[in-house]
Amino acid sequence: MENTESAIVNTENTPAAQQQPAATSAQTPAAQQQPAPAQTQQRPTRQPTKRRRKICVFCADKISYVDYKDIARLRRFVSERSKILPRRITGTCAKHQRQLTVAIKRARHMALIPYISD
């Protein structure tokens, strides 16, 4: 019985218990604290930059049909990892983006463009 009593640690005399401050009524709650003074400096606001609207390359060149055999043109719309780039990056219109994806897939099937690159 004496061994178990000596094993019990008195928590009131431990250094961790002595370091913790007791909660008093002198502390003010967060709701009663006063806001910071209005003299703080604000960051300068960044002016919004106007992005130039991308134009469709096929519409600009007046190409009505995207040819799957035109590999040089198709490679511009494929990433380094041989993924088809989206419209928001290339700037093509919806009509030509659909034709472009079909043309790239046909060129891949005919082994003109690799499916994946090393």
C-alpha positions in Angstrom: 0.0 0.0 0.0 2.9 2.3 0.7 4.3 1.8 -2.8 1.1 2.9 -4.4 0.9 6.0 -2.3 4.4 7.0 -3.1 3.7 6.5 -6.8 0.9 9.0 -6.7 2.2 12.4 -7.7 0.9 15.5 -6.0 -0.2 17.6 -8.9 -0.4 20.8 -6.8 3.4 20.9 -6.2 4.6 19.9 -9.7 6.4 22.7 -11.7 3.8 22.5 -14.5 0.9 23.2 -12.1 2.8 26.1 -10.6 3.4 27.8 -13.9 -0.2 27.9 -14.9 -1.9 31.1 -13.9 -5.1 30.9 -12.0 -8.2 32.3 -13.7 -9.2 35.5 -12.0 -11.9 38.0 -12.5 -9.3 40.7 -13.3 -8.9 39.2 -16.8 -11.2 40.8 -19.4 -13.1 38.7 -21.8 -12.4 39.1 -25.6 -15.8 40.8 -26.1 -14.8 43.7 -23.7 -11.4 44.3 -25.3 -11.1 47.6 -27.2 -10.4 47.4 -31.0 -7.1 48.4 -32.3 -6.6 52.1 -33.2 -7.6 53.2 -36.7 -4.1 54.6 -37.3 -2.8 51.3 -38.6 -1.5 51.5 -42.2 -3.4 49.6 -44.9 -1.7 47.8 -47.7 -1.8 49.5 -51.0 -4.5 47.9 -53.1 -3.4 46.3 -56.3 -5.0 47.6 -59.5 -6.7 45.0 -61.5 -4.9 44.2 -64.7 -6.9 43.8 -67.9 -6.2 40.5 -69.6 -6.2 40.6 -73.3 -8.8 38.3 -74.7 -7.3 35.4 -76.6 -8.4 35.0 -80.2 -8.9 31.7 -81.9 -5.9 30.9 -84.1 -8.1 29.0 -86.6 -10.6 31.8 -86.9 -7.8 34.4 -87.3 -6.3 32.3 -90.1 -9.8 31.6 -91.5 -9.4 27.9 -91.3 -12.7 26.2 -91.5 -11.6 22.6 -90.9 -8.8 21.4 -88.6 -6.8 18.8 -90.5 -5.4 15.9 -88.6 -2.5 15.6 -91.0 -1.2 19.1 -90.1 1.1 17.9 -87.3 3.0 21.2 -86.9 -0.2 23.1 -86.1 -1.6 20.3 -83.8 1.6 20.1 -81.7 1.0 23.7 -80.6 -2.2 22.5 -78.8 -0.6 19.5 -77.0 1.3 19.9 -73.8 4.8 18.5 -73.0 3.2 15.3 -71.7 1.0 15.0 -74.8 -2.2 16.1 -73.2 -4.6 18.3 -75.1 -4.5 21.8 -73.8 -7.9 23.4 -72.7 -9.6 26.3 -74.4 -8.8 28.7 -71.6 -5.1 28.3 -72.2 -5.0 28.0 -76.0 -7.7 30.6 -76.7 -9.5 28.6 -79.4 -13.2 28.9 -79.8 -15.6 26.1 -78.9 -16.2 25.0 -82.5 -12.5 24.7 -83.3 -11.6 23.2 -79.9 -14.0 20.3 -80.7 -12.5 19.9 -84.2 -9.0 20.1 -82.7 -9.6 17.3 -80.2 -11.0 15.0 -82.9 -8.0 15.9 -85.1 -5.5 15.2 -82.4 -7.2 11.9 -81.6 -7.1 10.9 -85.2 -3.5 11.9 -85.6 -2.7 9.7 -82.5 -4.6 6.8 -84.0 -2.6 7.1 -87.2 0.6 7.3 -85.2 1.4 10.9 -86.4 1.5 12.2 -82.8 2.5 10.1 -79.8 -0.1 9.3 -77.1 2.5 10.0 -74.4 5.9 11.5 -74.4 8.9 10.4 -72.4 
